[in-house]
Amino acid sequence: MTPKTDTETRYVARSGAGVGSAREQATPSISERGTRPAAVAWSHVVPLAVVLAFANCFWIIVLRGAVGAIERTSAPFSTWLHESALLVPVYVVAVLVAFRLAHRWFGSRPRGIRATGATIGLVAAATSAVGTLLLIASSWFDFRLQAGDLHHTAQMHMSCDPTCVSERVRATLNMEIKGAWVGLLLMLVTSLVITSLVVAFRGGVIVLARAPRDVTPRLAEGTRLVLAAGLLGAAVIHAAVVPEHFDGWWAAGTFFVVLALAEVAAAAAVLARSRAVRTPALLAAVVVSAGPLLVWAVSRTSGLPFGPEAFEPEAVGVADVLSCALELTTLVIAVVLLLRRSPVGTWTPYGLAIGLCAVLAATLIGVGGADLPGVGAFSSLGHHHAHGVISEG
């Protein structure tokens, strides 16, 4: 029995025909197909995303060792494994976007060399673009470290005047830019080759979508699901930074424990089926989203007016940036749902998958920015005070 796709034909018995009569072939109408969006072909999306994440991250680590800051070049193999694993959801989103575009143009299964080649090109372009953005972010942090080292060396040894330091900083920046261009080329070629090999191993077949589902989530239901996922993601990041805040100040650690529990409770309330709790749940989501954003803005500008480091601005790190991104997203979604009480339409499976995978990607990278043993792959991308009050969140 062959697997079904969203372009399969279905057979309907002719009216008045006997048991042994022939069946006529009929295809769904355009309106019927429009009400049943195709499902995501996860068995094709996930393997591509995993392989391409590890391949592209390999070039990021290689270029970091060639032109990056020396502080970040230790243990390259374990760093590659760690960062690649955390970045897999980012590549899942990139492959989903490429598959969605290809599905619009070529259908569920691209036929012919041109359609298959174009689909491979879309996947390679999307994943290479994501990899290049990650490389640029890594290169920018390397450049900041290198520029700081150059200024520090000049002040300590008086071996270079300000003009000399500026020239060295400019040369370092040019080297990082060249590394980004080289990385883009390497990632594009690698993505094209690996995607072609994966497709070849599957017999030259790319399945961009599965059979349409009979039931798709309503717009309000899918939006609440994304909202709950964002609240849970922010809660996970806040829970990951609790130990480092308890080390700095017990009140800061307690604050993040309470905040994480409140976000979990708000997520559960948002998903409740009872209509009586929907509005209070959305209001709670607004509070637990807007409150930490306000605290973060004050702590990064003028500094909090209390604690061991009162009125001392905190540095920006990966965990706090990603938690703020999730909180801003949940704040916008909650406000929209409060203002628009009866949204119409449905979520497409691809749209919902992209939204949830984006939340998962932000959560994992945010956790990677926490100072946890075995998890904090990106904890070095930010300067944290030893006794900071609230440095993440």
PLY file of the C-alpha trace (Angstrom):
ply
format ascii 1.0
element vertex 393
property float x
property float y
property float z
element edge 392
property int vertex1
property int vertex2
end_header
0.00 0.00 0.00
1.60 3.23 -1.15
1.63 6.25 1.16
-0.88 8.98 0.45
-0.03 12.54 -0.47
-2.09 15.69 -0.76
-2.20 15.24 -4.54
-3.50 11.66 -4.46
-6.74 10.75 -6.21
-9.71 9.31 -4.40
-12.29 7.01 -5.77
-16.02 7.47 -5.39
-18.49 4.75 -6.25
-20.93 5.67 -8.96
-24.50 6.05 -7.80
-26.51 2.94 -8.54
-23.43 0.86 -9.40
-23.17 -2.73 -8.27
-20.57 -4.30 -6.06
-18.30 -5.20 -8.95
-18.76 -1.99 -10.91
-15.88 0.26 -11.85
-14.93 3.26 -9.74
-14.42 6.68 -11.16
-11.41 8.80 -10.29
-11.98 12.26 -8.84
-9.62 14.86 -7.47
-10.44 17.31 -4.66
-11.65 20.69 -5.77
-9.53 23.79 -5.28
-11.78 25.02 -2.49
-11.59 21.63 -0.75
-7.78 21.58 -0.97
-7.69 25.13 0.35
-9.58 24.11 3.49
-7.22 21.18 4.13
-3.62 22.48 4.16
-0.86 19.96 3.56
0.94 18.63 6.62
4.67 18.97 7.24
6.93 16.17 5.97
8.97 15.91 9.16
10.83 12.79 8.00
12.44 14.93 5.28
12.76 18.20 7.21
14.52 16.97 10.36
17.33 14.89 8.77
18.26 17.76 6.46
18.22 20.27 9.32
20.41 18.09 11.57
23.03 17.33 8.90
23.21 20.93 7.67
23.39 22.34 11.21
26.46 20.25 12.02
28.05 20.91 8.60
27.62 24.70 8.69
28.62 24.95 12.34
31.84 23.13 11.42
32.84 26.06 9.20
31.91 28.54 11.93
34.28 26.78 14.33
37.02 26.53 11.68
36.84 30.24 10.83
36.72 31.14 14.51
39.98 29.30 14.98
41.52 30.97 11.92
40.58 34.63 12.46
38.64 34.76 15.72
39.63 35.64 19.26
42.09 33.27 20.88
39.90 33.11 24.01
37.28 31.14 22.07
39.46 28.62 20.25
39.88 26.00 22.99
38.33 22.51 22.68
37.08 22.98 19.08
35.59 19.49 18.70
33.43 19.59 21.83
32.48 23.19 21.05
31.37 22.14 17.57
29.21 19.31 18.92
27.70 21.48 21.64
26.86 24.51 19.52
25.61 22.41 16.58
23.16 20.53 18.79
21.75 23.76 20.24
21.38 25.31 16.77
19.47 22.41 15.15
16.02 24.07 15.70
17.28 27.18 13.88
18.03 25.06 10.83
14.68 23.30 11.17
13.02 26.70 10.74
15.22 27.45 7.69
14.38 24.11 6.04
10.67 24.59 6.80
10.69 28.00 5.11
12.47 26.57 2.06
10.07 23.62 1.87
7.07 25.94 2.17
8.23 28.05 -0.76
9.08 25.00 -2.86
5.71 23.44 -2.07
3.93 26.51 -3.41
5.83 26.37 -6.68
6.32 22.65 -7.34
3.70 20.79 -5.31
4.21 18.06 -2.73
6.81 16.16 -4.74
8.95 18.12 -7.23
9.17 16.32 -10.56
12.07 16.58 -12.95
15.60 17.88 -12.68
14.68 21.57 -12.75
12.09 21.38 -9.96
14.28 19.11 -7.81
17.35 21.27 -8.41
15.43 24.44 -7.55
14.20 22.87 -4.31
17.75 21.83 -3.38
18.89 25.37 -4.16
16.20 26.86 -1.92
17.21 24.63 1.00
20.89 25.43 0.48
20.20 29.17 0.24
18.01 29.27 3.36
20.40 27.25 5.53
23.45 29.13 4.24
21.78 32.45 5.04
21.07 31.26 8.60
24.62 29.97 8.98
26.08 33.23 7.71
24.02 35.26 10.18
25.25 33.05 13.00
28.82 33.43 11.72
28.46 37.22 11.60
27.19 37.26 15.20
30.12 35.10 16.30
32.59 37.22 14.32
31.27 40.42 15.84
31.82 39.10 19.34
35.32 37.93 18.34
36.05 41.39 16.98
34.96 43.02 20.24
37.26 40.72 22.20
40.17 41.35 19.84
39.68 45.13 19.88
39.60 45.11 23.67
42.80 43.06 23.77
44.52 45.49 21.40
43.57 48.51 23.51
44.58 46.75 26.72
47.95 45.70 25.30
48.69 49.22 24.08
47.89 50.68 27.50
49.95 48.12 29.39
53.08 48.09 27.24
52.91 51.51 25.54
54.07 49.81 22.36
51.51 51.41 20.08
50.05 54.91 19.89
46.31 55.55 19.32
46.79 55.77 15.55
48.55 52.43 15.53
45.82 50.86 17.64
43.12 52.20 15.29
44.90 50.72 12.28
45.20 47.33 13.98
41.55 47.39 14.99
40.57 48.27 11.41
42.73 45.45 10.06
41.11 43.03 12.50
37.63 44.12 11.40
38.57 43.66 7.73
39.81 40.16 8.52
36.54 39.25 10.23
34.56 40.59 7.25
36.64 38.52 4.83
36.08 35.50 7.05
32.31 36.04 6.85
32.44 36.14 3.04
34.56 33.00 2.93
32.17 31.33 5.35
29.18 32.21 3.18
30.82 30.61 0.15
31.88 27.50 2.06
28.44 27.06 3.61
26.64 27.50 0.31
28.78 24.91 -1.47
28.56 22.52 1.50
24.78 22.90 1.76
24.33 22.26 -1.95
26.48 19.13 -1.86
24.99 17.70 1.34
21.38 18.41 0.35
21.99 16.77 -3.05
23.51 13.73 -1.36
20.61 13.38 1.09
18.13 13.58 -1.79
20.17 11.06 -3.80
20.21 8.63 -0.87
16.42 8.86 -0.82
16.21 7.85 -4.46
16.04 11.38 -5.81
12.68 12.03 -4.14
11.88 15.07 -1.98
8.58 15.01 -0.13
7.69 18.60 0.71
4.30 17.90 2.30
2.20 15.00 3.50
-1.48 14.27 3.06
-3.78 17.10 4.14
-5.23 16.85 7.60
-8.96 16.72 8.09
-8.72 19.10 11.04
-6.46 22.14 11.30
-6.21 24.32 14.42
-8.28 27.46 14.44
-6.43 30.73 14.39
-7.20 31.45 18.04
-6.18 27.95 19.13
-2.92 28.00 17.18
-2.11 31.50 18.40
-2.69 30.50 22.02
-0.45 27.49 21.47
2.38 29.72 20.23
1.73 32.09 23.14
1.94 29.25 25.66
5.12 27.95 24.03
6.70 31.40 24.26
5.80 31.69 27.94
7.24 28.25 28.65
10.39 29.08 26.68
10.96 32.25 28.71
10.32 30.26 31.90
12.95 27.68 30.93
15.55 30.40 30.27
14.75 32.13 33.57
15.03 28.80 35.40
18.41 28.18 33.75
19.86 31.44 35.13
18.58 30.90 38.70
21.81 29.31 40.07
24.09 32.14 38.93
21.73 34.73 40.42
21.56 32.91 43.75
25.36 33.02 43.76
25.22 36.79 43.33
22.25 37.73 45.53
19.55 35.57 47.08
16.80 38.08 46.21
17.72 37.96 42.52
17.58 34.16 42.50
14.21 34.22 44.27
12.90 36.73 41.74
13.69 34.42 38.82
12.21 31.38 40.57
8.94 33.24 41.12
9.01 34.62 37.57
9.55 31.17 36.02
6.69 29.68 38.06
4.40 32.57 37.10
5.17 32.08 33.40
4.45 28.34 33.62
1.14 29.07 35.37
0.23 31.68 32.74
1.03 29.20 29.94
-1.23 26.57 31.53
-4.03 29.11 31.96
-3.71 30.26 28.34
-4.28 26.68 27.15
-7.29 26.12 29.44
-10.49 25.30 27.57
-12.74 27.18 29.96
-13.80 30.48 28.44
-14.08 32.01 31.92
-10.32 31.96 32.41
-9.24 33.05 28.92
-9.33 36.80 29.53
-7.65 36.60 32.98
-5.05 34.27 31.45
-4.25 36.74 28.68
-3.99 39.56 31.22
-1.59 37.41 33.26
0.44 36.78 30.12
0.69 40.54 29.56
1.89 41.10 33.12
4.53 38.34 33.16
5.77 39.52 29.76
5.81 43.28 30.25
7.15 43.20 33.83
10.47 41.46 33.08
10.94 43.63 29.97
10.65 46.76 32.12
13.06 45.37 34.73
15.53 44.40 32.01
15.40 47.86 30.38
16.12 49.58 33.71
18.89 47.16 34.69
20.68 47.62 31.35
20.44 51.42 31.22
20.57 53.14 34.62
20.84 50.05 36.80
18.40 48.89 39.44
18.09 51.22 42.47
18.72 48.39 44.96
20.94 45.40 45.50
24.71 44.88 45.81
25.36 46.88 42.63
22.70 49.58 42.84
22.57 52.03 39.92
25.24 50.08 38.04
24.09 49.07 34.52
24.40 45.39 33.72
25.95 43.98 30.54
23.82 42.38 27.84
24.11 38.61 27.39
22.66 35.92 25.15
20.19 34.56 27.71
18.63 37.94 28.52
18.35 38.92 24.84
16.56 35.69 23.91
14.27 35.80 26.96
13.36 39.40 26.09
12.65 38.37 22.50
10.25 35.68 23.73
8.64 38.07 26.22
8.15 40.70 23.55
6.55 38.09 21.30
4.20 36.84 24.00
3.29 40.40 24.96
2.29 41.23 21.38
0.31 38.00 20.95
-1.54 38.44 24.26
-2.47 42.04 23.45
-3.70 41.06 19.98
-5.85 38.25 21.40
-7.29 40.61 24.02
-8.22 43.21 21.40
-9.51 40.71 18.85
-11.74 38.30 20.69
-13.05 36.24 17.77
-10.33 35.75 15.14
-11.27 33.85 12.00
-9.32 31.47 9.81
-6.94 28.62 10.59
-3.25 28.05 11.07
-1.55 26.13 8.29
0.55 23.21 9.56
3.65 24.84 8.08
2.93 28.18 9.74
2.34 26.61 13.13
5.45 24.43 12.80
7.62 27.44 11.92
6.27 29.43 14.86
6.78 26.65 17.41
10.23 25.72 16.09
11.28 29.38 16.24
10.24 29.48 19.90
12.17 26.25 20.53
15.25 27.67 18.82
15.14 30.85 20.92
14.69 28.77 24.08
17.65 26.48 23.42
19.98 29.32 22.46
18.86 31.24 25.53
19.59 28.24 27.76
22.95 27.95 26.01
23.65 31.50 27.16
23.15 30.57 30.81
26.13 29.81 33.00
25.30 26.13 33.48
27.90 23.32 33.29
27.52 21.25 30.13
24.86 23.59 28.71
26.27 27.12 28.56
27.75 27.02 25.07
27.13 30.75 24.63
27.58 31.91 28.23
30.87 33.60 27.30
29.10 35.93 24.86
28.55 38.60 27.46
30.39 39.99 30.45
28.66 39.16 33.72
29.52 40.79 37.00
30.48 38.45 39.74
27.77 39.83 42.00
25.21 41.10 39.50
21.69 41.66 40.67
19.77 40.79 37.53
21.98 40.13 34.54
19.67 37.86 32.58
16.01 38.28 31.86
0 1
1 2
2 3
3 4
4 5
5 6
6 7
7 8
8 9
9 10
10 11
11 12
12 13
13 14
14 15
15 16
16 17
17 18
18 19
19 20
20 21
21 22
22 23
23 24
24 25
25 26
26 27
27 28
28 29
29 30
30 31
31 32
32 33
33 34
34 35
35 36
36 37
37 38
38 39
39 40
40 41
41 42
42 43
43 44
44 45
45 46
46 47
47 48
48 49
49 50
50 51
51 52
52 53
53 54
54 55
55 56
56 57
57 58
58 59
59 60
60 61
61 62
62 63
63 64
64 65
65 66
66 67
67 68
68 69
69 70
70 71
71 72
72 73
73 74
74 75
75 76
76 77
77 78
78 79
79 80
80 81
81 82
82 83
83 84
84 85
85 86
86 87
87 88
88 89
89 90
90 91
91 92
92 93
93 94
94 95
95 96
96 97
97 98
98 99
99 100
100 101
101 102
102 103
103 104
104 105
105 106
106 107
107 108
108 109
109 110
110 111
111 112
112 113
113 114
114 115
115 116
116 117
117 118
118 119
119 120
120 121
121 122
122 123
123 124
124 125
125 126
126 127
127 128
128 129
129 130
130 131
131 132
132 133
133 134
134 135
135 136
136 137
137 138
138 139
139 140
140 141
141 142
142 143
143 144
144 145
145 146
146 147
147 148
148 149
149 150
150 151
151 152
152 153
153 154
154 155
155 156
156 157
157 158
158 159
159 160
160 161
161 162
162 163
163 164
164 165
165 166
166 167
167 168
168 169
169 170
170 171
171 172
172 173
173 174
174 175
175 176
176 177
177 178
178 179
179 180
180 181
181 182
182 183
183 184
184 185
185 186
186 187
187 188
188 189
189 190
190 191
191 192
192 193
193 194
194 195
195 196
196 197
197 198
198 199
199 200
200 201
201 202
202 203
203 204
204 205
205 206
206 207
207 208
208 209
209 210
210 211
211 212
212 213
213 214
214 215
215 216
216 217
217 218
218 219
219 220
220 221
221 222
222 223
223 224
224 225
225 226
226 227
227 228
228 229
229 230
230 231
231 232
232 233
233 234
234 235
235 236
236 237
237 238
238 239
239 240
240 241
241 242
242 243
243 244
244 245
245 246
246 247
247 248
248 249
249 250
250 251
251 252
252 253
253 254
254 255
255 256
256 257
257 258
258 259
259 260
260 261
261 262
262 263
263 264
264 265
265 266
266 267
267 268
268 269
269 270
270 271
271 272
272 273
273 274
274 275
275 276
276 277
277 278
278 279
279 280
280 281
281 282
282 283
283 284
284 285
285 286
286 287
287 288
288 289
289 290
290 291
291 292
292 293
293 294
294 295
295 296
296 297
297 298
298 299
299 300
300 301
301 302
302 303
303 304
304 305
305 306
306 307
307 308
308 309
309 310
310 311
311 312
312 313
313 314
314 315
315 316
316 317
317 318
318 319
319 320
320 321
321 322
322 323
323 324
324 325
325 326
326 327
327 328
328 329
329 330
330 331
331 332
332 333
333 334
334 335
335 336
336 337
337 338
338 339
339 340
340 341
341 342
342 343
343 344
344 345
345 346
346 347
347 348
348 349
349 350
350 351
351 352
352 353
353 354
354 355
355 356
356 357
357 358
358 359
359 360
360 361
361 362
362 363
363 364
364 365
365 366
366 367
367 368
368 369
369 370
370 371
371 372
372 373
373 374
374 375
375 376
376 377
377 378
378 379
379 380
380 381
381 382
382 383
383 384
384 385
385 386
386 387
387 388
388 389
389 390
390 391
391 392
